[in-house]
Amino acid sequence: MTKVDEILAQKSLHYEKIDRFMAFRMFEKYKEQIALKPIIHIVGTNGKGSTGRFLAQLLENLAFKVGHYTSPHILNFKERFYLNHNIVSDTLLDLTHEKLTDIFKEDLKKISYFEYATFLAAVLFRDCDFVIFEAGLGGEYDATSVFERRLSIFTKIGYDHMHILGNKLEQIARTKLKTMAKKALISNEQEKIVLDLAQKIAWLKGADLRLNKAFEDEDLNKEFEKYALDYALPQFLKHNLSLALNACLLLNSKEEVLKALKKLKNLNLAGRCQKISENLFIDVGHNEMAALALREYFKGQKIILVYNSYLDKEIFKILQILKPIIDTIRIYKYFNEDRKPANELIFKIAQELNLRCEMFKGIDLKEKTLVFGSFILVEKFLKEYCDKR
């Protein structure tokens, strides 16, 4: 067990049990010792991880040193930290933990799992030219919001974590948009109420808010379309790449961005509509927006849906969205000591929607199968799948 694993075992993953102002107090106390450059802050409901990683890879193609902090992880905690074109090593993470311990000392025990990860990223990336931080939950009180921001990027904002953020889209959007920096970019795939609120907050803050849009430069647009075709990007990843490119244009010249795009390799991020084998796909989305993207991606096909969810998710709405592409739902049972999966409820909802539903017993690689749900579901499935392979 690494030193990082040891400290994580003592940390809470429960948002409800976390003091939302702890990270702000700790930052005020130790900010001189952390000394992180202003960050690129990515906030939203869906698409944060892929937008951030596309942007990191583009900036790396221009010879910048880039750190990208994302969450949660699938198989290993270190997946949250991307540096020098790859996930960091256990050795580097342990060395960074020692540096953070020297700064925080006994206060390290006071901060939560996510706060610890966030401050670990801050120490890890303090020598980078560009630092990209993905907000964990909401925005306004998120641990990533304690740092000075050079650019805010708002991905699609929708309903999620409603038991914490509120039941109205305006409430959810407000807590995310209030993190807006003086320079900001927002996805154009938003409800009108979200865009209107963004404009109002930008005016109140005196921020330069840009709307994500098609590329005016013919060469850049041509290269963008070529990349999307070459890598068979689903529509949602194509949109997230456009957001990353427009963010890159706010930080670099058009000529430099075009050069970065021409060098861009495949998205180096697991779990986003990822093809594991010929007929096996995984996706860590767990809300209605993710379901809509997958329905579009598998349009005209019928799939086996390996699925489970927590009780606080909009299970009926998600399965209703996916119904046109579902052949059979197979419930993947797993144990989580903190939150109870919705095994029985899924059976009931499937019956209401007239969908075939059974317990998961194994994978038939001849069937087109999508493993869809939380990071924990995908993690447990992949560990089982890899063990059997």
C-alpha positions as CSV (number, residue, x, y, z in Angstrom):
1,M,0.0,0.0,0.0
2,T,1.4,3.4,-1.0
3,K,1.4,6.4,1.4
4,V,-1.3,8.0,-0.6
5,D,-3.5,4.8,-0.3
6,E,-3.0,4.9,3.5
7,I,-4.2,8.5,3.8
8,L,-7.2,7.9,1.4
9,A,-8.4,5.1,3.6
10,Q,-9.0,7.7,6.3
11,K,-10.9,10.1,4.1
12,S,-14.7,10.6,3.6
13,L,-16.2,10.4,0.2
14,H,-19.6,11.7,1.4
15,Y,-20.4,15.2,0.2
16,E,-23.1,15.6,2.9
17,K,-20.5,15.1,5.6
18,I,-18.0,17.6,4.3
19,D,-17.5,21.1,5.6
20,R,-17.8,23.1,2.3
21,F,-15.7,26.0,3.6
22,M,-12.8,23.8,4.8
23,A,-10.9,24.0,1.6
24,F,-11.2,27.8,1.5
25,R,-9.9,28.1,5.1
26,M,-7.0,25.8,4.3
27,F,-6.1,27.7,1.2
28,E,-6.0,31.0,3.0
29,K,-3.7,29.4,5.6
30,Y,-1.3,27.8,3.1
31,K,-1.6,29.6,-0.2
32,E,1.9,31.1,0.0
33,Q,3.4,27.6,0.3
34,I,1.3,26.2,-2.5
35,A,2.0,29.0,-5.0
36,L,0.0,27.6,-7.9
37,K,-0.3,29.5,-11.2
38,P,-3.9,30.7,-12.1
39,I,-5.8,27.6,-13.3
40,I,-8.1,26.8,-16.2
41,H,-11.2,25.8,-14.4
42,I,-13.7,23.4,-16.0
43,V,-17.2,23.4,-14.5
44,G,-20.4,21.7,-15.7
45,T,-22.5,18.6,-15.6
46,N,-21.2,16.6,-18.5
47,G,-18.1,16.6,-20.6
48,K,-15.6,18.1,-18.1
49,G,-13.1,15.3,-18.3
50,S,-12.9,14.9,-22.1
51,T,-12.9,18.7,-22.6
52,G,-10.0,19.1,-20.1
53,R,-8.0,16.2,-21.6
54,F,-8.4,17.4,-25.1
55,L,-7.2,20.9,-24.0
56,A,-4.3,19.4,-22.1
57,Q,-3.2,17.3,-25.2
58,L,-3.5,20.4,-27.5
59,L,-1.4,22.5,-25.2
60,E,1.2,19.8,-24.8
61,N,1.4,19.7,-28.6
62,L,2.7,23.3,-28.4
63,A,5.5,22.2,-26.0
64,F,3.9,23.5,-22.8
65,K,4.1,21.6,-19.6
66,V,0.5,20.8,-18.6
67,G,-1.2,19.3,-15.6
68,H,-4.8,18.0,-15.7
69,Y,-6.7,17.1,-12.6
70,T,-9.9,15.2,-13.2
71,S,-12.3,13.1,-11.1
72,P,-13.4,10.6,-10.1
73,H,-11.1,7.7,-11.2
74,I,-12.0,4.2,-12.6
75,L,-9.4,1.8,-11.4
76,N,-6.7,3.7,-9.6
77,F,-6.6,7.0,-7.7
78,K,-3.6,8.2,-9.7
79,E,-5.8,8.4,-12.9
80,R,-6.9,11.8,-11.5
81,F,-3.5,13.3,-12.2
82,Y,-2.2,13.7,-15.8
83,L,1.2,15.2,-16.4
84,N,3.8,14.9,-19.2
85,H,1.5,13.2,-21.6
86,N,0.4,10.5,-19.1
87,I,-1.0,9.4,-15.8
88,V,1.5,10.1,-13.0
89,S,3.4,7.2,-11.3
90,D,2.8,6.0,-7.8
91,T,6.3,7.1,-6.9
92,L,5.7,10.7,-8.0
93,L,2.4,10.8,-6.2
94,D,4.0,9.6,-3.0
95,L,6.7,12.2,-3.3
96,T,4.0,14.8,-3.8
97,H,2.2,13.5,-0.8
98,E,5.3,14.0,1.4
99,K,5.5,17.6,0.1
100,L,1.9,18.2,1.0
101,T,2.3,16.7,4.4
102,D,5.3,19.1,5.1
103,I,3.0,22.0,4.3
104,F,-0.3,20.9,6.0
105,K,1.2,18.8,8.9
106,E,-1.6,17.9,11.3
107,D,-4.2,19.8,9.2
108,L,-3.9,17.1,6.6
109,K,-6.2,15.0,8.8
110,K,-9.0,17.7,8.7
111,I,-9.6,17.8,4.9
112,S,-11.8,15.4,3.0
113,Y,-10.9,12.9,0.3
114,F,-11.6,15.3,-2.6
115,E,-10.0,18.3,-0.8
116,Y,-6.9,16.2,-0.3
117,A,-6.8,15.1,-3.9
118,T,-7.2,18.8,-5.0
119,F,-4.4,20.1,-2.9
120,L,-2.2,17.2,-3.9
121,A,-2.8,18.3,-7.6
122,A,-1.9,21.9,-6.7
123,V,1.4,20.8,-5.3
124,L,2.0,18.3,-8.1
125,F,1.4,20.9,-10.9
126,R,2.9,24.1,-9.4
127,D,5.7,24.1,-12.0
128,C,3.4,23.6,-15.0
129,D,2.8,26.3,-17.7
130,F,-0.9,25.5,-17.8
131,V,-2.9,23.8,-15.0
132,I,-6.4,22.4,-15.8
133,F,-8.7,21.7,-12.8
134,E,-12.1,20.0,-13.2
135,A,-14.6,20.9,-10.6
136,G,-16.0,17.9,-8.6
137,L,-19.5,18.8,-7.5
138,G,-21.3,22.1,-8.3
139,G,-18.7,24.8,-8.4
140,E,-19.2,27.7,-5.9
141,Y,-18.2,25.6,-2.9
142,D,-16.0,23.1,-4.7
143,A,-12.4,22.7,-3.5
144,T,-11.1,23.6,-7.0
145,S,-12.8,27.0,-6.7
146,V,-10.3,28.2,-4.1
147,F,-7.6,28.9,-6.7
148,E,-7.2,31.9,-8.9
149,R,-8.6,31.3,-12.4
150,R,-7.1,32.5,-15.7
151,L,-10.0,31.0,-17.7
152,S,-13.4,29.4,-16.9
153,I,-14.8,26.8,-19.2
154,F,-18.5,25.8,-18.7
155,T,-19.5,22.5,-20.3
156,K,-23.1,21.4,-20.6
157,I,-25.1,22.1,-17.4
158,G,-28.0,19.9,-16.5
159,Y,-29.7,18.1,-13.7
160,D,-27.4,16.1,-11.4
161,H,-26.7,15.7,-7.7
162,M,-30.1,17.4,-7.1
163,H,-30.1,16.3,-3.4
164,I,-27.2,18.6,-2.9
165,L,-27.4,21.3,-5.7
166,G,-31.2,21.8,-5.8
167,N,-34.2,20.6,-7.9
168,K,-34.3,23.5,-10.3
169,L,-32.0,23.9,-13.3
170,E,-31.5,27.6,-12.4
171,Q,-30.3,26.7,-8.9
172,I,-27.8,24.1,-10.3
173,A,-26.6,26.5,-12.9
174,R,-26.1,29.4,-10.5
175,T,-23.8,27.5,-8.2
176,K,-21.7,26.5,-11.2
177,L,-21.7,29.8,-13.0
178,K,-20.8,31.9,-9.9
179,T,-17.3,30.5,-10.3
180,M,-16.8,32.5,-13.5
181,A,-13.4,34.1,-14.1
182,K,-12.8,37.4,-15.9
183,K,-12.3,35.4,-19.1
184,A,-14.8,32.6,-19.7
185,L,-16.1,30.2,-22.4
186,I,-19.5,28.4,-22.3
187,S,-20.8,25.5,-24.3
188,N,-23.6,26.6,-26.7
189,E,-25.5,23.4,-26.0
190,Q,-27.4,24.9,-23.0
191,E,-30.9,25.6,-22.0
192,K,-31.9,29.2,-22.5
193,I,-32.3,29.7,-18.8
194,V,-28.6,28.7,-18.3
195,L,-27.3,31.0,-21.1
196,D,-29.4,33.9,-19.8
197,L,-28.1,33.4,-16.3
198,A,-24.5,33.2,-17.6
199,Q,-24.8,36.5,-19.4
200,K,-26.2,38.1,-16.2
201,I,-23.4,36.8,-14.0
202,A,-20.8,37.9,-16.6
203,W,-22.3,41.4,-16.6
204,L,-22.2,41.5,-12.8
205,K,-18.6,40.3,-12.7
206,G,-17.4,42.3,-15.6
207,A,-16.3,39.1,-17.3
208,D,-15.5,38.5,-20.9
209,L,-17.8,35.6,-21.6
210,R,-17.5,33.8,-25.0
211,L,-20.0,31.4,-26.5
212,N,-18.6,28.2,-28.0
213,K,-19.2,28.4,-31.8
214,A,-18.2,27.0,-35.2
215,F,-14.7,27.9,-36.4
216,E,-14.6,30.9,-38.7
217,D,-11.1,29.9,-40.0
218,E,-11.6,27.5,-43.0
219,D,-8.3,25.6,-42.4
220,L,-9.1,25.1,-38.7
221,N,-12.6,23.9,-39.4
222,K,-11.4,21.5,-42.1
223,E,-8.8,20.0,-39.8
224,F,-11.4,19.7,-37.0
225,E,-13.8,17.8,-39.2
226,K,-11.0,15.6,-40.5
227,Y,-9.9,14.7,-36.9
228,A,-13.5,13.9,-35.9
229,L,-13.9,11.6,-38.9
230,D,-10.5,9.9,-38.5
231,Y,-11.1,9.1,-34.8
232,A,-14.9,8.4,-35.3
233,L,-15.8,10.8,-32.5
234,P,-19.3,10.5,-31.2
235,Q,-21.2,13.8,-31.4
236,F,-20.7,14.6,-27.7
237,L,-16.9,14.1,-27.9
238,K,-16.8,16.2,-31.1
239,H,-18.6,19.0,-29.2
240,N,-16.2,18.7,-26.3
241,L,-13.2,18.9,-28.7
242,S,-14.7,22.1,-30.2
243,L,-15.0,23.6,-26.7
244,A,-11.3,22.7,-26.0
245,L,-10.2,24.2,-29.3
246,N,-12.1,27.4,-28.7
247,A,-10.5,27.6,-25.2
248,C,-7.1,27.0,-26.8
249,L,-7.8,30.0,-29.2
250,L,-8.4,32.2,-26.1
251,L,-4.9,31.2,-24.9
252,N,-2.9,31.0,-28.2
253,S,-2.8,32.3,-31.8
254,K,-4.9,30.7,-34.5
255,E,-1.8,29.4,-36.2
256,E,-0.5,27.8,-33.0
257,V,-3.9,26.1,-32.4
258,L,-4.0,24.7,-35.9
259,K,-0.5,23.3,-35.4
260,A,-1.6,21.7,-32.1
261,L,-4.7,20.2,-33.8
262,K,-2.7,18.6,-36.6
263,K,-0.5,16.8,-34.0
264,L,-3.5,15.7,-31.9
265,K,-3.7,12.0,-31.1
266,N,-6.6,10.0,-29.8
267,L,-8.2,11.2,-26.6
268,N,-6.1,9.9,-23.7
269,L,-8.9,9.3,-21.2
270,A,-10.6,6.1,-20.2
271,G,-14.3,5.5,-19.9
272,R,-15.9,8.0,-22.3
273,C,-17.8,5.8,-24.7
274,Q,-14.7,3.7,-24.8
275,K,-14.5,0.7,-27.1
276,I,-13.0,-2.2,-25.1
277,S,-13.4,-4.8,-27.8
278,E,-15.3,-5.2,-31.0
279,N,-18.8,-5.3,-29.3
280,L,-18.0,-4.0,-25.8
281,F,-18.3,-0.4,-24.8
282,I,-18.0,1.4,-21.5
283,D,-19.3,4.8,-20.4
284,V,-19.1,6.5,-17.0
285,G,-22.0,8.8,-17.6
286,H,-24.8,8.5,-15.0
287,N,-27.4,11.1,-15.9
288,E,-29.9,12.1,-18.5
289,M,-27.5,14.1,-20.6
290,A,-25.1,11.2,-20.9
291,A,-28.0,8.9,-21.8
292,L,-29.1,11.2,-24.6
293,A,-25.6,11.2,-26.0
294,L,-25.4,7.4,-26.0
295,R,-28.8,7.1,-27.6
296,E,-27.6,9.2,-30.5
297,Y,-24.3,7.3,-30.7
298,F,-26.1,3.9,-30.9
299,K,-29.1,5.1,-32.9
300,G,-30.6,2.4,-35.1
301,Q,-28.9,-0.4,-33.1
302,K,-30.0,-2.7,-30.3
303,I,-27.6,-3.2,-27.4
304,I,-27.3,-5.2,-24.2
305,L,-27.3,-2.6,-21.4
306,V,-25.2,-3.6,-18.4
307,Y,-26.5,-1.2,-15.8
308,N,-27.0,-0.2,-12.2
309,S,-27.5,3.1,-10.4
310,Y,-27.8,4.6,-7.0
311,L,-31.2,5.4,-5.7
312,D,-30.7,9.2,-5.9
313,K,-30.4,9.1,-9.7
314,E,-33.2,9.7,-12.2
315,I,-33.3,6.0,-13.2
316,F,-36.8,6.1,-14.9
317,K,-35.8,9.1,-17.1
318,I,-32.5,7.6,-18.0
319,L,-33.9,4.2,-19.0
320,Q,-36.8,5.9,-20.8
321,I,-34.2,7.9,-22.9
322,L,-32.2,4.7,-23.7
323,K,-35.3,2.5,-24.4
324,P,-35.0,2.8,-28.3
325,I,-31.6,1.2,-28.3
326,I,-32.1,-1.3,-25.5
327,D,-32.5,-5.0,-26.3
328,T,-32.1,-6.2,-22.7
329,I,-31.1,-4.6,-19.4
330,R,-28.7,-6.8,-17.3
331,I,-28.3,-5.5,-13.8
332,Y,-24.7,-5.6,-12.5
333,K,-24.9,-6.1,-8.8
334,Y,-22.2,-4.7,-6.6
335,F,-21.8,-3.8,-3.0
336,N,-21.1,-0.2,-1.8
337,E,-21.0,0.4,1.9
338,D,-21.8,4.1,1.5
339,R,-24.7,4.1,-1.0
340,K,-27.2,1.4,-1.9
341,P,-27.6,0.3,-5.6
342,A,-31.1,0.3,-7.0
343,N,-31.3,-3.4,-8.0
344,E,-35.0,-4.0,-7.3
345,L,-36.1,-0.6,-8.5
346,I,-34.5,-1.1,-11.9
347,F,-36.5,-4.3,-12.3
348,K,-39.7,-2.4,-11.5
349,I,-38.9,0.5,-13.9
350,A,-38.0,-2.0,-16.7
351,Q,-41.3,-3.6,-16.3
352,E,-43.1,-0.2,-16.5
353,L,-41.2,0.6,-19.6
354,N,-41.8,-2.9,-21.1
355,L,-38.1,-3.6,-21.3
356,R,-36.5,-7.0,-20.8
357,C,-34.5,-7.1,-17.6
358,E,-32.4,-9.8,-15.9
359,M,-29.4,-10.1,-13.6
360,F,-26.0,-9.9,-15.2
361,K,-24.3,-13.3,-15.4
362,G,-21.5,-12.6,-17.9
363,I,-20.5,-11.1,-21.2
364,D,-21.2,-12.7,-24.6
365,L,-18.7,-10.9,-26.9
366,K,-21.0,-11.7,-29.8
367,E,-23.6,-9.3,-28.4
368,K,-23.2,-5.5,-28.7
369,T,-22.9,-4.5,-25.1
370,L,-22.7,-1.2,-23.3
371,V,-21.6,-1.0,-19.7
372,F,-23.1,2.3,-18.5
373,G,-23.3,3.9,-15.1
374,S,-21.2,5.3,-12.3
375,F,-17.4,5.2,-12.1
376,I,-17.7,2.5,-9.3
377,L,-19.9,0.3,-11.5
378,V,-17.4,0.5,-14.4
379,E,-14.5,0.0,-12.1
380,K,-15.9,-3.2,-10.6
381,F,-17.0,-4.5,-14.0
382,L,-13.6,-3.9,-15.6
383,K,-11.7,-5.6,-12.7
384,E,-14.0,-8.6,-13.1
385,Y,-13.7,-8.6,-16.8
386,C,-9.9,-8.2,-16.8
387,D,-9.5,-11.0,-14.1
388,K,-11.5,-13.4,-16.3
389,R,-9.5,-12.4,-19.4
